[in-house]
Amino acid sequence: MRGVSNTSNDSALRAVFETAVDGVILIDASGTVQMFNPACERLFGYIAAEVIGQNVKILMPEPYHSVHDQYISNYHRTHQRKIIGIGREVVGRRKDGSTFAMDLSVGEAHQDGEPIYVGVIHDLTSHYASAQALRESETQLRAVLNTAVDGVILIDSRGTVKMFNPACERLFGYAAEEVIGRNVKMLMPKKFSDQHDTYLANYHRTHDAKIIGIGREVVGQR
């Protein structure tokens, strides 16, 4: 089989570097940036020419900026890892001074007998924005449930109560903590409670709905 030339390998590696979705930075043993891909330009707001030749700590806010040289020096002396070869969530600093959360993975290699480090950066901004939006949505939902005039109960597939809103407390006379974790049939008179587990099991097996998805008038027990 014919071998692949070094030129072809270099071109392929360059294509990966240039088109990677995540940021890729190559630094030398002193922390000087050697390569800075287009994804990094978008993340940090610098063009590559502004960063290459500079110490990578320009991309770090305090306190990381001040301790980075010491960390590199300690790593060369002790090989005690905090990021290199492990990866962790850290904070990056953009050209405009703003900061953002990022997942940083750093791998070590050697070139001409000297260590080099390749950092792969994944921006966590959208992740945290989604998490914040979810928290806000949950807060809004909780407010709706807590202020609803009608009772709202959430149960799992076994009939165990997972949520019991204040309107339900007023209707049934139980505090939420007295009901959550127990079978919802405790809120039904015996005629219905005796049948409830069987009905739920039959529904899971056949999807034959008598209340679920339909609704009907029934009797509750305080």
C-alpha positions as CSV (number, residue, x, y, z in Angstrom):
1,M,0.0,0.0,0.0
2,R,1.4,3.4,-0.9
3,G,2.2,5.6,2.0
4,V,0.7,9.0,2.6
5,S,3.2,11.9,2.3
6,N,4.1,14.2,5.1
7,T,2.8,17.0,3.0
8,S,-0.6,15.3,2.8
9,N,-0.6,14.7,6.5
10,D,0.2,18.3,7.2
11,S,-2.5,19.5,4.9
12,A,-5.1,17.2,6.6
13,L,-4.0,18.3,10.1
14,R,-4.2,22.0,9.0
15,A,-7.7,21.4,7.6
16,V,-8.8,19.9,10.9
17,F,-7.2,22.7,12.9
18,E,-8.8,25.4,10.7
19,T,-12.3,24.0,10.6
20,A,-12.7,22.7,14.2
21,V,-15.8,23.9,15.9
22,D,-14.0,24.1,19.2
23,G,-11.1,26.4,19.9
24,V,-7.6,24.9,19.5
25,I,-4.4,26.5,20.9
26,L,-0.9,25.3,20.7
27,I,1.6,26.6,23.2
28,D,5.3,25.9,23.9
29,A,6.9,25.1,27.2
30,S,7.1,28.7,28.2
31,G,3.4,29.3,27.6
32,T,3.9,31.2,24.4
33,V,1.1,30.7,21.8
34,Q,2.3,29.1,18.6
35,M,-1.1,28.4,16.9
36,F,-4.5,29.9,17.4
37,N,-7.3,28.5,15.2
38,P,-10.3,30.4,13.7
39,A,-12.7,29.0,16.4
40,C,-10.4,30.6,19.0
41,E,-10.6,33.9,17.1
42,R,-14.4,33.8,17.4
43,L,-14.3,32.8,21.0
44,F,-11.8,35.4,22.3
45,G,-12.2,38.2,19.8
46,Y,-8.6,38.3,18.8
47,I,-7.2,37.6,15.4
48,A,-4.4,35.0,15.4
49,A,-1.7,37.5,14.7
50,E,-2.5,39.3,17.9
51,V,-2.1,36.2,20.1
52,I,0.7,34.2,18.4
53,G,3.9,35.0,20.1
54,Q,2.2,36.2,23.3
55,N,1.9,34.3,26.6
56,V,-1.3,32.4,26.7
57,K,-2.2,34.0,30.0
58,I,-3.5,37.1,28.1
59,L,-6.6,34.9,27.5
60,M,-7.1,34.4,31.3
61,P,-8.7,36.7,33.9
62,E,-7.4,37.1,37.4
63,P,-6.5,35.1,39.4
64,Y,-5.5,32.6,36.7
65,H,-3.5,35.3,34.8
66,S,-1.1,35.9,37.7
67,V,-0.5,32.3,38.6
68,H,-0.2,30.7,35.2
69,D,3.6,31.0,34.8
70,Q,4.1,29.5,38.2
71,Y,1.8,26.6,37.3
72,I,3.7,25.9,34.1
73,S,7.0,26.0,36.1
74,N,5.7,23.8,38.8
75,Y,4.4,21.3,36.3
76,H,7.8,21.0,34.5
77,R,9.4,20.4,37.9
78,T,6.9,18.1,39.5
79,H,4.6,16.9,36.7
80,Q,1.7,17.4,39.2
81,R,-1.4,17.8,37.0
82,K,-4.2,20.3,37.6
83,I,-5.3,20.8,34.0
84,I,-2.7,19.2,31.7
85,G,-3.8,15.7,30.8
86,I,-7.0,16.1,32.8
87,G,-9.2,19.0,31.7
88,R,-11.5,21.1,33.7
89,E,-14.0,23.9,33.6
90,V,-12.2,27.3,33.7
91,V,-12.9,30.9,32.8
92,G,-11.6,32.7,29.6
93,R,-11.0,36.4,29.0
94,R,-12.0,38.0,25.7
95,K,-10.2,40.9,24.0
96,D,-12.9,43.3,25.3
97,G,-12.3,42.2,28.8
98,S,-15.5,40.1,29.2
99,T,-15.2,36.6,30.6
100,F,-16.9,33.3,29.7
101,A,-17.1,29.8,31.1
102,M,-15.2,27.1,29.0
103,D,-14.3,23.5,29.2
104,L,-10.5,23.2,28.7
105,S,-8.7,20.0,27.9
106,V,-4.9,20.1,27.5
107,G,-2.8,17.4,26.0
108,E,1.0,17.2,26.1
109,A,3.3,16.2,23.2
110,H,7.0,16.7,22.3
111,Q,8.6,18.4,19.4
112,D,12.3,18.3,18.9
113,G,12.6,17.0,22.5
114,E,10.7,19.9,23.9
115,P,7.2,19.7,25.4
116,I,4.3,21.4,23.6
117,Y,0.7,21.7,24.8
118,V,-2.5,21.5,22.8
119,G,-5.5,23.1,24.4
120,V,-9.0,22.3,23.2
121,I,-11.6,24.8,24.3
122,H,-15.4,24.3,24.4
123,D,-17.5,27.3,25.0
124,L,-20.0,26.7,27.8
125,T,-21.9,30.0,27.4
126,S,-24.9,28.4,25.6
127,H,-24.9,25.6,28.1
128,Y,-25.2,28.0,31.0
129,A,-27.7,30.1,29.1
130,S,-29.9,27.0,28.6
131,A,-29.5,26.0,32.2
132,Q,-30.5,29.5,33.3
133,A,-33.5,29.5,31.0
134,L,-34.5,26.1,32.5
135,R,-34.2,27.5,36.0
136,E,-36.3,30.5,35.1
137,S,-38.9,28.3,33.4
138,E,-39.0,26.0,36.5
139,T,-39.4,29.1,38.7
140,Q,-42.3,30.4,36.6
141,L,-43.9,26.9,36.6
142,R,-43.5,26.7,40.4
143,A,-45.2,30.1,40.7
144,V,-48.1,29.0,38.6
145,L,-48.6,25.8,40.5
146,N,-48.3,27.5,43.9
147,T,-50.8,30.2,43.0
148,A,-53.3,28.1,41.0
149,V,-56.8,28.1,42.2
150,D,-57.3,24.5,41.2
151,G,-55.5,21.6,42.8
152,V,-52.6,20.1,40.9
153,I,-51.0,16.7,41.7
154,L,-48.1,15.1,39.9
155,I,-47.7,11.3,40.2
156,D,-45.3,8.8,38.7
157,S,-46.1,5.6,36.9
158,R,-46.6,3.7,40.1
159,G,-49.1,6.3,41.4
160,T,-46.6,7.9,43.9
161,V,-47.3,11.5,44.5
162,K,-44.3,13.7,43.5
163,M,-45.9,17.2,43.7
164,F,-48.9,18.5,45.7
165,N,-49.7,22.2,45.3
166,P,-51.1,24.6,47.9
167,A,-54.6,24.4,46.4
168,C,-54.5,20.6,47.0
169,E,-53.5,21.2,50.6
170,R,-56.6,23.4,51.0
171,L,-58.9,20.9,49.3
172,F,-57.7,17.7,51.0
173,G,-56.5,19.1,54.3
174,Y,-53.1,17.5,54.1
175,A,-49.8,19.4,54.1
176,A,-47.7,18.5,51.0
177,E,-45.1,16.6,53.0
178,E,-47.8,14.3,54.3
179,V,-48.7,13.2,50.8
180,I,-45.6,13.4,48.7
181,G,-44.0,10.0,48.5
182,R,-47.2,8.1,49.2
183,N,-49.7,6.5,46.7
184,V,-52.3,8.9,45.4
185,K,-55.0,6.5,46.3
186,M,-54.8,7.8,49.9
187,L,-56.9,10.7,48.5
188,M,-59.7,8.4,47.3
189,P,-62.5,6.8,49.2
190,K,-62.3,3.0,49.5
191,K,-64.5,2.3,46.5
192,F,-61.9,4.0,44.2
193,S,-58.7,3.4,46.1
194,D,-59.2,-0.4,46.0
195,Q,-59.4,-0.3,42.2
196,H,-56.7,2.4,41.5
197,D,-53.5,0.2,41.3
198,T,-55.3,-2.2,39.0
199,Y,-56.6,0.6,36.8
200,L,-53.1,2.1,36.5
201,A,-51.5,-1.3,35.7
202,N,-54.2,-1.9,33.0
203,Y,-53.6,1.5,31.5
204,H,-49.9,0.9,31.2
205,R,-50.6,-2.4,29.5
206,T,-53.5,-1.5,27.2
207,H,-53.7,2.4,27.2
208,D,-57.4,2.0,27.6
209,A,-58.2,5.4,29.2
210,K,-61.0,5.9,31.8
211,I,-59.7,9.1,33.3
212,I,-56.2,9.7,31.8
213,G,-56.4,11.9,28.8
214,I,-60.2,12.2,29.2
215,G,-61.2,13.5,32.6
216,R,-64.3,12.8,34.6
217,E,-66.2,13.6,37.8
218,V,-65.0,11.5,40.7
219,V,-65.0,11.6,44.5
220,G,-62.0,12.7,46.7
221,Q,-61.4,11.9,50.3
222,R,-60.0,14.5,52.7
